[in-house]
Amino acid sequence: MRFLFSLLLSSIFVALPFSAIAAGKTSPPPTCTLSASPTTIQSGSPSKLSWKTTNALYISIDGKNTSTPGSETISPKKTTTYRGVASGPGGAIACQTTVKVTTTSTSALTTTSKVSSSNSGICRSGKGGLCNPLKANSIEGLLVDILSYLVKIGTIFIILMLVFVGFKFVAARGNSGELEKARNMLLWTIIGAIIILGAQAIAMGIASTISAISQVP
């Protein structure tokens, strides 16, 4: 009997330290992460709300208990802050995230419309009034542009005339009368070509003359 009593006391003394250690052991505190992607949206657009925890049994999102980790698609109409509380054996911890909602103001649209309408009468030069449809900003510049176009058109006409004159020489077949007509056509074509090719120089001369006259006080 004495042996059993001694064995019981020994067991108690051995178990006491382990009981103290077990009683002093605490669970680690939980962690909570709450995020949204994207964090800035237009009114009514979707955003993904995600959460995850450690050392927690569950998480409460705005008072609604849910499992962790998890996610949810949200579409707030205005800027909203979502709050979560993760709970576990080690206690509870809060986390939150904010989704910013932007809206297009009617007044901003009206202002943009007014600016666009006011700019409709402004030329590329930045000055108001009617826009000049021509590239030239002076009389001499206009003359140069006109003659440039005439040179382009005349060059095409000269090439066609040379082809036609060549055809007339071939079609003459030694007929003196037809050959004479073909020679005259060739002569006038060459004269026209010289005039057209010299038109640019003539235009530059006219522009210089007008510019000199306009500068005379």
C-alpha positions as CSV (number, residue, x, y, z in Angstrom):
1,M,0.0,0.0,0.0
2,R,2.8,2.3,0.9
3,F,4.3,1.5,-2.5
4,L,1.2,2.5,-4.4
5,F,0.9,5.8,-2.4
6,S,4.5,6.6,-3.2
7,L,3.9,5.8,-6.9
8,L,0.8,8.1,-7.0
9,L,2.7,11.0,-5.4
10,S,5.6,10.5,-7.9
11,S,3.1,10.6,-10.8
12,I,1.6,13.8,-9.5
13,F,4.9,15.5,-9.1
14,V,5.9,14.4,-12.6
15,A,2.7,15.5,-14.2
16,L,2.6,18.9,-12.5
17,P,5.3,20.5,-14.7
18,F,3.7,19.2,-17.8
19,S,0.3,20.5,-16.7
20,A,1.9,23.9,-16.0
21,I,3.5,24.0,-19.5
22,A,0.2,23.0,-21.1
23,A,-1.7,25.6,-19.2
24,G,0.7,28.3,-20.2
25,K,0.7,27.5,-23.9
26,T,-1.3,30.0,-26.1
27,S,-2.5,29.8,-29.7
28,P,-0.8,32.2,-32.2
29,P,-2.9,35.2,-33.2
30,P,-4.7,35.2,-36.5
31,T,-3.8,37.4,-39.5
32,C,-6.2,38.9,-42.0
33,T,-5.7,40.3,-45.5
34,L,-8.5,41.9,-47.4
35,S,-7.9,43.3,-50.9
36,A,-9.8,44.5,-54.0
37,S,-8.7,44.4,-57.7
38,P,-9.0,46.9,-59.1
39,T,-9.3,49.4,-56.3
40,T,-10.7,52.2,-58.6
41,I,-13.6,51.6,-60.9
42,Q,-16.4,53.4,-62.7
43,S,-19.8,53.3,-61.1
44,G,-21.4,49.9,-61.6
45,S,-18.2,48.2,-62.9
46,P,-17.0,45.0,-61.3
47,S,-14.2,44.5,-58.8
48,K,-12.9,41.3,-57.2
49,L,-12.8,41.3,-53.4
50,S,-10.4,38.7,-52.0
51,W,-9.5,37.7,-48.5
52,K,-7.1,35.2,-46.8
53,T,-6.2,34.5,-43.2
54,T,-3.8,32.5,-41.1
55,N,-4.6,30.9,-37.7
56,A,-8.3,31.7,-38.1
57,L,-11.3,29.5,-38.2
58,Y,-13.5,31.9,-40.2
59,I,-13.7,35.5,-41.3
60,S,-16.6,38.0,-41.2
61,I,-17.0,40.4,-44.1
62,D,-19.2,43.3,-43.2
63,G,-21.0,41.1,-40.6
64,K,-21.4,38.1,-42.9
65,N,-19.4,35.0,-41.8
66,T,-17.6,33.2,-44.6
67,S,-14.9,30.6,-45.2
68,T,-11.3,31.6,-45.7
69,P,-9.6,32.0,-48.1
70,G,-12.2,33.3,-50.6
71,S,-13.3,35.9,-53.1
72,E,-16.4,37.7,-54.3
73,T,-17.3,40.0,-57.2
74,I,-18.7,43.3,-56.2
75,S,-20.1,46.3,-58.1
76,P,-20.5,49.2,-55.7
77,K,-22.3,52.4,-56.9
78,K,-20.2,54.6,-54.7
79,T,-16.9,54.6,-52.8
80,T,-17.1,51.8,-50.3
81,T,-14.9,50.5,-47.5
82,Y,-15.2,46.7,-46.8
83,R,-14.2,45.5,-43.4
84,G,-13.3,42.0,-42.2
85,V,-12.7,40.4,-38.9
86,A,-10.8,37.1,-38.7
87,S,-11.4,34.9,-35.6
88,G,-9.5,31.9,-34.3
89,P,-8.3,30.3,-31.1
90,G,-5.7,33.0,-30.7
91,G,-8.2,35.9,-30.8
92,A,-9.6,38.2,-33.5
93,I,-8.1,40.8,-35.9
94,A,-9.6,43.3,-38.2
95,C,-8.7,44.2,-41.8
96,Q,-10.2,46.5,-44.5
97,T,-9.9,47.7,-48.0
98,T,-11.6,50.6,-50.0
99,V,-12.9,50.5,-53.5
100,K,-13.0,54.0,-55.0
101,V,-15.8,54.7,-57.4
102,T,-15.4,57.5,-60.0
103,T,-18.3,59.1,-61.9
104,T,-18.4,61.3,-64.9
105,S,-19.8,64.7,-64.0
106,T,-22.5,66.2,-66.2
107,S,-21.0,69.6,-65.7
108,A,-17.7,68.3,-66.9
109,L,-19.3,67.0,-70.1
110,T,-21.0,70.3,-70.6
111,T,-17.7,72.2,-70.1
112,T,-16.0,69.8,-72.6
113,S,-18.8,70.4,-75.1
114,K,-18.5,74.2,-74.8
115,V,-14.7,74.0,-75.2
116,S,-15.1,71.8,-78.3
117,S,-17.7,74.1,-79.9
118,S,-15.6,77.2,-79.1
119,N,-12.6,75.5,-80.7
120,S,-14.5,74.6,-83.9
121,G,-13.9,78.1,-85.3
122,I,-10.2,78.1,-84.5
123,C,-7.8,77.4,-87.3
124,R,-4.6,75.3,-87.0
125,S,-2.7,78.4,-86.5
126,G,-4.5,78.9,-83.2
127,K,-6.3,82.1,-84.4
128,G,-10.0,82.5,-84.4
129,G,-12.3,83.3,-87.4
130,L,-12.7,81.6,-90.7
131,C,-10.0,79.2,-91.8
132,N,-8.1,79.7,-95.0
133,P,-8.7,76.6,-97.2
134,L,-5.6,77.4,-99.3
135,K,-2.1,76.8,-98.2
136,A,-1.0,80.1,-99.5
137,N,-0.9,83.1,-97.2
138,S,-0.2,85.8,-99.8
139,I,-1.0,86.6,-103.4
140,E,2.5,85.7,-104.6
141,G,2.2,82.4,-102.8
142,L,-1.2,81.7,-104.5
143,L,0.3,82.5,-107.9
144,V,3.1,80.1,-107.3
145,D,0.7,77.3,-106.2
146,I,-1.5,77.9,-109.3
147,L,1.5,77.7,-111.7
148,S,2.8,74.6,-109.9
149,Y,-0.5,72.8,-110.6
150,L,-0.4,74.0,-114.2
151,V,3.1,72.6,-114.6
152,K,2.0,69.2,-113.4
153,I,-1.0,69.2,-115.7
154,G,0.9,70.6,-118.6
155,T,3.7,67.9,-118.3
156,I,1.1,65.2,-118.6
157,F,-0.4,66.9,-121.7
158,I,3.1,67.3,-123.3
159,I,3.8,63.5,-122.9
160,L,0.4,62.7,-124.5
161,M,1.1,65.1,-127.4
162,L,4.5,63.6,-128.0
163,V,3.0,60.2,-128.3
164,F,0.3,61.5,-130.6
165,V,2.9,63.3,-132.8
166,G,4.9,60.1,-133.1
167,F,1.8,58.3,-134.2
168,K,1.1,61.0,-136.8
169,F,4.7,60.6,-138.2
170,V,4.1,56.8,-138.5
171,A,0.7,57.3,-140.1
172,A,2.0,59.8,-142.7
173,R,3.7,56.9,-144.6
174,G,5.8,59.4,-146.6
175,N,2.9,61.7,-147.4
176,S,4.5,65.2,-147.5
177,G,1.3,67.0,-146.5
178,E,0.9,64.7,-143.4
179,L,4.5,64.9,-142.6
180,E,4.3,68.7,-142.6
181,K,1.4,68.6,-140.2
182,A,3.2,66.3,-137.9
183,R,6.3,68.6,-137.9
184,N,4.2,71.6,-137.0
185,M,2.5,69.7,-134.2
186,L,5.9,68.6,-132.9
187,L,7.2,72.2,-133.1
188,W,4.3,73.6,-131.1
189,T,4.5,70.8,-128.6
190,I,8.2,71.7,-128.0
191,I,7.3,75.4,-127.7
192,G,4.5,74.5,-125.2
193,A,6.9,72.3,-123.2
194,I,9.5,75.1,-123.0
195,I,6.8,77.5,-121.7
196,I,5.4,75.1,-119.2
197,L,8.8,74.1,-117.9
198,G,9.7,77.8,-117.6
199,A,6.5,78.6,-115.8
200,Q,8.1,77.9,-112.4
201,A,10.8,80.4,-113.1
202,I,8.1,82.9,-114.3
203,A,6.1,82.3,-111.1
204,M,9.2,83.0,-109.0
205,G,9.8,86.2,-110.9
206,I,6.2,87.4,-110.5
207,A,6.3,86.6,-106.8
208,S,9.5,88.5,-106.3
209,T,8.1,91.5,-108.2
210,I,4.9,91.6,-106.1
211,S,6.9,91.1,-102.9
212,A,9.2,94.0,-103.8
213,I,6.2,96.3,-104.7
214,S,4.4,95.5,-101.5
215,Q,7.4,96.5,-99.5
216,V,7.7,99.9,-101.1
217,P,6.4,102.5,-98.5
